[in-house]
Amino acid sequence: MIELVKNTFKDKTFLKTFFSIAFPVMIQSLLSFIVSFVDTFMISAVSNEAVSAVYAVNQAGYIFLIASFGAISGAAIFVQQFNGAKDYKHVRQCFRYKWVVMLLLLAIMIPLYYIFGKDLVWFYCKSDKNNQLIYELGQEYLKIIIISYAIAAISTIYSDTLREMGKTKIPLFANAVSLVTNIVCNAIMIYLVANKQPLASVKGIAWATIIARVVELVLLVVICKTRKFEFDQRVFTHFRIEKDLLKNLIRKSIPLFFNELFWSSGQVLMTMALSQRNGVLSALSIVSTMSNIFSIIFSGLAIGIGVMVGNTLGSGDLEKAQDNNKKLYVVGLSISLITGILMMICSPFIPMLFAKVDSTQKALASKLILIYGSLLWAFCLCTCFYNTLKSGGMALHTFLLDFIAMWCFTIPIAWILSTLTNIDMVWLYLVVQSTDMIKAFIGFLFVKQKKWVQNLTLLK
């Protein structure tokens, strides 16, 4: 193990390649955090109820955003490996598949959210003493913000494909411009148009998000068209996906879609369980917002594994893929340990930034952030094992990894402790988050079998 760590940090070529791929993704994740932080920070200047309403709706929308990612994850496996083999004809066919699947998903889920989204919002806020006001604000926010989900889904088709091919700087640029747009529009909507009135303010930040999403999508499409990337050429004029490839895409996509759907809905059910306690929504909102900045490593690792392992498997160099995989684990764990310590050090000060959140919830948020930081290493391992299995096309294993950990341990424990015991919220959060150590152990067993070491381009 010590020798592996030494070899990893001595391998300058490996480190340079990893950071050239992962660093733009990490920066983009940092920008996404800033957007989330700015939304929460600005709305916290309006009222505590406005913060809770936005958090409740965003948790409901989380299922859709993760499900849309899962719907095209099967294609992502093949894009990574076909790109490694420089087989751009089949990369283009995978891109077409993403369009079909995403449009079908939008046609199904947007109406469902419009009809049932308000019920999810009520479930979150019903235990709060100001539940009626939170619910009313949440309903108005949901009616508008749902438009942004559709725009974000289309952007995901472009940005994910670019990342899977190692072109991570373009999504970063589009996201950066979107960030600036969002901040400016937030300030205008909340402070000038709404004059910090709660109802007008939550509507305002919803419209600001939509405008920013549109800007991001337009930039991605224009850049892809002007640079004439192979995957975006003759996509609709010669719409064809080979039968054998389509079968493999569907076969890999179905487990990954249900994996992301079950995982995201499981996350929502977990936060619902936590929200059954009175007066915790604002604290959970702060933790959710701030944990994103310390989770940027996960997004970089996911893309790093996808490109440096997936592309290498596709090129046929299976031994190098395994070596890269081990080194990525070392880098990921090292960064997560350092980041976790920083998060723990900052935990007493972070909640002070949120003006209108009451002191009790600020104190709770500080303790929850401390717990999250202490477990960051376990979350990192889960990310590594999941993306290794995914890069090797082990879709069923990724499904089992998330499903077993989430639905057999995390959710039952969260609901039992939240509703049937009087355990303190801090201990409840610690126990629930610690279940990821079980997931990491299961992932280790799956990866150790090495069934993921395979070249999927030979399946087409």
KABELKA-V930782 format. One record per residue. PSI is psi in whole degrees, 0 to 359 (* if undefined). D_LAST is the distance of its C-alpha to the last C-alpha in Angstrom with 1 decimal. Layout:
<<PSI:D_LAST> <PSI:D_LAST>>
This chain:
<<315:37.5> <321:40.2> <322:38.7> <318:35.2> <316:37.0> <313:38.9> <324:35.9> <311:34.0> <352:36.9> <340:37.7> <87:34.2> <324:35.0> <316:31.7> <312:29.7> <320:32.1> <317:32.1> <314:28.3> <309:28.3> <332:31.1> <331:30.0> <312:26.8> <327:28.5> <314:32.0> <325:31.2> <319:29.3> <319:32.4> <320:34.7> <320:32.9> <323:33.2> <319:36.8> <321:37.3> <321:35.8> <316:38.3> <320:41.1> <312:40.3> <318:40.5> <315:43.6> <317:45.2> <310:44.7> <318:46.2> <314:48.9> <319:50.0> <336:50.0> <341:51.9> <351:54.7> <300:55.0> <159:55.3> <322:54.0> <325:53.0> <320:50.9> <313:49.0> <320:48.4> <314:47.4> <319:44.7> <314:43.4> <316:43.2> <317:41.3> <327:38.9> <321:38.1> <318:37.4> <342:35.1> <323:33.3> <314:31.4> <314:30.0> <320:29.0> <322:27.2> <321:25.5> <323:24.2> <316:22.8> <327:21.2> <330:19.7> <8:17.5> <327:17.0> <317:13.6> <327:12.4> <322:14.5> <314:12.6> <325:9.5> <314:12.1> <314:13.8> <321:11.3> <324:9.9> <321:13.6> <327:14.5> <0:12.4> <36:14.1> <81:11.1> <340:13.1> <317:11.7> <335:8.7> <317:11.5> <322:13.5> <325:11.3> <323:11.4> <319:15.1> <318:15.6> <319:14.3> <318:16.8> <312:19.5> <310:19.1> <318:19.2> <320:22.0> <322:24.1> <318:23.9> <318:24.9> <319:27.8> <332:29.0> <313:29.3> <328:30.6> <312:33.0> <322:35.3> <319:35.2> <323:36.3> <324:39.0> <314:40.4> <354:40.1> <322:40.0> <331:43.8> <322:43.9> <320:41.8> <315:44.1> <322:47.1> <324:45.8> <318:45.5> <355:49.0> <335:51.0> <354:52.5> <146:53.7> <335:57.3> <40:56.5> <324:53.7> <317:54.8> <317:54.9> <318:51.5> <317:50.0> <316:51.5> <319:50.2> <320:46.8> <315:46.6> <322:47.5> <318:45.0> <319:42.2> <328:42.9> <313:42.2> <338:39.6> <333:37.1> <324:36.6> <335:35.3> <318:32.5> <317:30.8> <317:31.3> <325:29.9> <318:26.8> <319:25.9> <324:26.9> <324:24.5> <314:21.5> <309:22.7> <320:24.2> <320:21.4> <318:18.8> <317:21.4> <318:22.0> <337:18.4> <5:18.5> <4:21.9> <71:24.0> <345:26.3> <331:29.5> <310:28.9> <327:28.5> <314:31.5> <312:33.6> <320:32.8> <324:33.6> <316:36.8> <320:38.1> <321:37.3> <309:39.3> <317:42.3> <316:42.2> <316:42.1> <313:45.0> <314:47.1> <323:46.5> <311:47.2> <317:50.5> <313:51.5> <316:50.5> <312:52.2> <329:55.2> <307:56.1> <309:54.9> <341:55.1> <38:57.9> <22:56.4> <132:57.0> <308:54.5> <312:53.2> <328:52.9> <316:51.4> <326:48.4> <319:47.8> <315:48.0> <335:45.5> <315:43.0> <325:43.5> <320:43.3> <317:39.9> <313:38.7> <316:40.0> <320:38.3> <320:34.9> <316:35.3> <315:36.3> <314:33.2> <315:30.8> <316:32.6> <316:32.5> <314:28.7> <314:28.0> <315:30.7> <316:29.5> <322:25.9> <316:27.2> <328:29.9> <355:27.7> <52:25.1> <142:22.1> <320:18.9> <341:17.1> <18:20.2> <131:20.7> <39:20.6> <315:19.1> <336:21.1> <329:22.3> <65:19.0> <100:17.5> <135:14.1> <122:10.8> <143:8.3> <313:8.9> <320:5.8> <318:4.9> <318:8.7> <316:9.0> <323:7.4> <314:9.4> <318:12.4> <322:12.2> <330:12.5> <321:14.8> <309:17.4> <322:18.7> <323:18.9> <310:20.6> <330:23.1> <308:23.5> <323:24.7> <313:26.7> <322:28.5> <313:29.0> <317:30.4> <327:32.5> <319:33.6> <318:34.8> <317:36.7> <324:38.3> <313:39.2> <330:41.0> <319:42.5> <316:44.0> <325:45.4> <356:46.8> <342:48.9> <144:51.4> <139:53.9> <44:53.8> <351:50.5> <316:48.3> <322:49.5> <315:49.1> <325:45.5> <317:44.9> <314:46.2> <315:44.2> <317:41.0> <312:41.6> <331:42.7> <338:40.1> <323:37.5> <328:39.0> <1:38.8> <8:35.2> <333:33.9> <326:32.8> <317:30.2> <320:28.4> <319:28.5> <318:27.3> <313:24.3> <321:23.1> <315:24.2> <318:22.1> <317:19.1> <309:19.5> <339:21.1> <309:19.1> <311:15.7> <323:15.7> <322:17.2> <318:14.6> <331:11.9> <351:14.3> <359:14.6> <81:18.2> <326:18.3> <317:22.1> <324:22.7> <317:20.5> <321:22.8> <316:25.8> <320:25.0> <314:24.5> <317:28.0> <325:29.6> <324:28.3> <317:29.9> <314:33.1> <315:33.2> <313:32.4> <320:35.1> <313:37.6> <321:37.3> <325:37.3> <316:40.5> <315:42.2> <320:41.1> <320:42.2> <318:45.6> <319:46.0> <318:45.2> <321:47.8> <322:50.4> <350:49.8> <325:49.9> <337:53.6> <332:53.5> <311:50.3> <340:51.8> <342:54.9> <343:52.9> <103:52.7> <304:56.1> <359:56.6> <133:54.9> <161:57.7> <327:58.7> <315:57.7> <329:54.1> <317:54.0> <319:55.3> <315:52.6> <320:49.9> <317:51.1> <322:50.8> <323:47.3> <321:46.1> <318:47.6> <314:45.7> <316:42.3> <324:43.0> <341:43.8> <9:40.5> <326:38.2> <322:37.1> <320:35.7> <324:33.8> <314:32.3> <318:31.2> <317:29.5> <316:27.6> <310:26.5> <318:25.4> <312:23.5> <333:21.5> <311:20.8> <318:19.3> <317:17.3> <328:16.0> <8:14.7> <15:13.0> <66:16.1> <319:16.5> <322:18.9> <321:21.0> <322:21.5> <312:22.6> <323:25.0> <309:26.2> <319:27.4> <312:28.4> <312:30.6> <315:32.3> <309:32.9> <340:33.8> <339:35.4> <297:37.4> <305:37.7> <310:38.4> <317:40.8> <316:42.7> <314:43.0> <321:44.3> <313:46.6> <324:48.2> <320:48.5> <336:50.0> <358:51.8> <169:53.3> <23:55.3> <140:53.4> <145:53.8> <324:51.0> <314:50.5> <324:50.0> <312:47.8> <319:45.4> <313:45.4> <315:44.5> <313:41.7> <332:40.1> <344:40.5> <343:38.1> <341:35.3> <328:36.5> <316:35.4> <319:31.9> <321:31.8> <316:32.9> <317:30.1> <320:27.5> <317:29.0> <320:28.6> <313:24.9> <323:24.2> <333:26.4> <340:24.3> <22:21.6> <342:18.7> <348:17.1> <84:17.0> <153:13.3> <106:10.6> <344:7.6> <342:5.9> <352:5.7> <344:3.8> <*:0.0>>
